[in-house]
Amino acid sequence: MADKLLFIRDVAERLGRSPAQVAWMVHKGTAPKSAIIAGRRMFRESDVEAFIDAAFAEAS
């Protein structure tokens, strides 16, 4: 089964950030992996979860 695709607003909610902050993270290269699909920035749910898991792994 394919990953659910998330918009910036969905990722922002998951990370506790504003959509503008997530857009800035994308610009700086510090956001979860994403792609432009049909003219919209999209994130795979598994990439967002991996991003969160990596942050906790680095904190240990």
PyMOL commands that place a pseudoatom at each C-alpha (Angstrom):
pseudoatom trace, name=CA, resn=MET, resi=1, chain=A, elem=C, hetatm=0, pos=[0.000, 0.000, 0.000]
pseudoatom trace, name=CA, resn=ALA, resi=2, chain=A, elem=C, hetatm=0, pos=[1.322, 3.438, -0.890]
pseudoatom trace, name=CA, resn=ASP, resi=3, chain=A, elem=C, hetatm=0, pos=[2.124, 6.057, 1.728]
pseudoatom trace, name=CA, resn=LYS, resi=4, chain=A, elem=C, hetatm=0, pos=[-0.420, 8.732, 2.464]
pseudoatom trace, name=CA, resn=LEU, resi=5, chain=A, elem=C, hetatm=0, pos=[0.635, 12.039, 0.911]
pseudoatom trace, name=CA, resn=LEU, resi=6, chain=A, elem=C, hetatm=0, pos=[0.601, 15.086, 3.177]
pseudoatom trace, name=CA, resn=PHE, resi=7, chain=A, elem=C, hetatm=0, pos=[0.428, 18.790, 2.411]
pseudoatom trace, name=CA, resn=ILE, resi=8, chain=A, elem=C, hetatm=0, pos=[2.531, 21.403, 4.204]
pseudoatom trace, name=CA, resn=ARG, resi=9, chain=A, elem=C, hetatm=0, pos=[-0.404, 22.216, 6.515]
pseudoatom trace, name=CA, resn=ASP, resi=10, chain=A, elem=C, hetatm=0, pos=[-0.629, 18.533, 7.532]
pseudoatom trace, name=CA, resn=VAL, resi=11, chain=A, elem=C, hetatm=0, pos=[3.096, 18.346, 8.274]
pseudoatom trace, name=CA, resn=ALA, resi=12, chain=A, elem=C, hetatm=0, pos=[2.952, 21.629, 10.171]
pseudoatom trace, name=CA, resn=GLU, resi=13, chain=A, elem=C, hetatm=0, pos=[0.205, 20.250, 12.395]
pseudoatom trace, name=CA, resn=ARG, resi=14, chain=A, elem=C, hetatm=0, pos=[2.154, 17.012, 12.986]
pseudoatom trace, name=CA, resn=LEU, resi=15, chain=A, elem=C, hetatm=0, pos=[5.328, 18.944, 13.912]
pseudoatom trace, name=CA, resn=GLY, resi=16, chain=A, elem=C, hetatm=0, pos=[3.573, 21.634, 15.941]
pseudoatom trace, name=CA, resn=ARG, resi=17, chain=A, elem=C, hetatm=0, pos=[4.733, 24.369, 13.575]
pseudoatom trace, name=CA, resn=SER, resi=18, chain=A, elem=C, hetatm=0, pos=[3.011, 26.842, 11.289]
pseudoatom trace, name=CA, resn=PRO, resi=19, chain=A, elem=C, hetatm=0, pos=[2.834, 26.133, 7.554]
pseudoatom trace, name=CA, resn=ALA, resi=20, chain=A, elem=C, hetatm=0, pos=[5.173, 29.108, 7.026]
pseudoatom trace, name=CA, resn=GLN, resi=21, chain=A, elem=C, hetatm=0, pos=[7.740, 27.561, 9.372]
pseudoatom trace, name=CA, resn=VAL, resi=22, chain=A, elem=C, hetatm=0, pos=[7.592, 24.262, 7.488]
pseudoatom trace, name=CA, resn=ALA, resi=23, chain=A, elem=C, hetatm=0, pos=[7.984, 26.132, 4.178]
pseudoatom trace, name=CA, resn=TRP, resi=24, chain=A, elem=C, hetatm=0, pos=[11.063, 27.844, 5.644]
pseudoatom trace, name=CA, resn=MET, resi=25, chain=A, elem=C, hetatm=0, pos=[12.429, 24.466, 6.759]
pseudoatom trace, name=CA, resn=VAL, resi=26, chain=A, elem=C, hetatm=0, pos=[11.995, 23.223, 3.184]
pseudoatom trace, name=CA, resn=HIS, resi=27, chain=A, elem=C, hetatm=0, pos=[13.850, 26.296, 1.908]
pseudoatom trace, name=CA, resn=LYS, resi=28, chain=A, elem=C, hetatm=0, pos=[16.706, 25.720, 4.400]
pseudoatom trace, name=CA, resn=GLY, resi=29, chain=A, elem=C, hetatm=0, pos=[16.860, 21.969, 3.683]
pseudoatom trace, name=CA, resn=THR, resi=30, chain=A, elem=C, hetatm=0, pos=[15.932, 20.967, 7.245]
pseudoatom trace, name=CA, resn=ALA, resi=31, chain=A, elem=C, hetatm=0, pos=[12.418, 19.613, 6.588]
pseudoatom trace, name=CA, resn=PRO, resi=32, chain=A, elem=C, hetatm=0, pos=[11.390, 16.024, 5.910]
pseudoatom trace, name=CA, resn=LYS, resi=33, chain=A, elem=C, hetatm=0, pos=[11.964, 14.872, 2.328]
pseudoatom trace, name=CA, resn=SER, resi=34, chain=A, elem=C, hetatm=0, pos=[9.326, 16.238, -0.048]
pseudoatom trace, name=CA, resn=ALA, resi=35, chain=A, elem=C, hetatm=0, pos=[8.520, 16.663, -3.722]
pseudoatom trace, name=CA, resn=ILE, resi=36, chain=A, elem=C, hetatm=0, pos=[6.438, 18.890, -5.961]
pseudoatom trace, name=CA, resn=ILE, resi=37, chain=A, elem=C, hetatm=0, pos=[3.510, 16.835, -7.273]
pseudoatom trace, name=CA, resn=ALA, resi=38, chain=A, elem=C, hetatm=0, pos=[0.899, 18.450, -9.520]
pseudoatom trace, name=CA, resn=GLY, resi=39, chain=A, elem=C, hetatm=0, pos=[2.248, 21.856, -8.539]
pseudoatom trace, name=CA, resn=ARG, resi=40, chain=A, elem=C, hetatm=0, pos=[1.958, 21.272, -4.753]
pseudoatom trace, name=CA, resn=ARG, resi=41, chain=A, elem=C, hetatm=0, pos=[4.622, 20.379, -2.232]
pseudoatom trace, name=CA, resn=MET, resi=42, chain=A, elem=C, hetatm=0, pos=[3.863, 16.933, -0.859]
pseudoatom trace, name=CA, resn=PHE, resi=43, chain=A, elem=C, hetatm=0, pos=[5.410, 14.793, 1.873]
pseudoatom trace, name=CA, resn=ARG, resi=44, chain=A, elem=C, hetatm=0, pos=[5.140, 11.038, 2.327]
pseudoatom trace, name=CA, resn=GLU, resi=45, chain=A, elem=C, hetatm=0, pos=[3.803, 10.176, 5.758]
pseudoatom trace, name=CA, resn=SER, resi=46, chain=A, elem=C, hetatm=0, pos=[6.628, 7.660, 6.273]
pseudoatom trace, name=CA, resn=ASP, resi=47, chain=A, elem=C, hetatm=0, pos=[9.248, 10.370, 5.570]
pseudoatom trace, name=CA, resn=VAL, resi=48, chain=A, elem=C, hetatm=0, pos=[7.680, 12.654, 8.180]
pseudoatom trace, name=CA, resn=GLU, resi=49, chain=A, elem=C, hetatm=0, pos=[7.649, 9.830, 10.730]
pseudoatom trace, name=CA, resn=ALA, resi=50, chain=A, elem=C, hetatm=0, pos=[11.291, 8.984, 9.901]
pseudoatom trace, name=CA, resn=PHE, resi=51, chain=A, elem=C, hetatm=0, pos=[12.190, 12.664, 10.371]
pseudoatom trace, name=CA, resn=ILE, resi=52, chain=A, elem=C, hetatm=0, pos=[10.622, 12.633, 13.833]
pseudoatom trace, name=CA, resn=ASP, resi=53, chain=A, elem=C, hetatm=0, pos=[12.270, 9.304, 14.738]
pseudoatom trace, name=CA, resn=ALA, resi=54, chain=A, elem=C, hetatm=0, pos=[15.678, 10.627, 13.624]
pseudoatom trace, name=CA, resn=ALA, resi=55, chain=A, elem=C, hetatm=0, pos=[15.275, 13.703, 15.820]
pseudoatom trace, name=CA, resn=PHE, resi=56, chain=A, elem=C, hetatm=0, pos=[14.643, 11.501, 18.857]
pseudoatom trace, name=CA, resn=ALA, resi=57, chain=A, elem=C, hetatm=0, pos=[17.544, 9.204, 17.943]
pseudoatom trace, name=CA, resn=GLU, resi=58, chain=A, elem=C, hetatm=0, pos=[19.918, 12.193, 17.786]
pseudoatom trace, name=CA, resn=ALA, resi=59, chain=A, elem=C, hetatm=0, pos=[18.673, 13.447, 21.168]
pseudoatom trace, name=CA, resn=SER, resi=60, chain=A, elem=C, hetatm=0, pos=[19.612, 10.178, 22.917]
for i in range(1, 60): cmd.bond("trace and resi %d" % i, "trace and resi %d" % (i + 1))
show_as sticks, trace
zoom trace
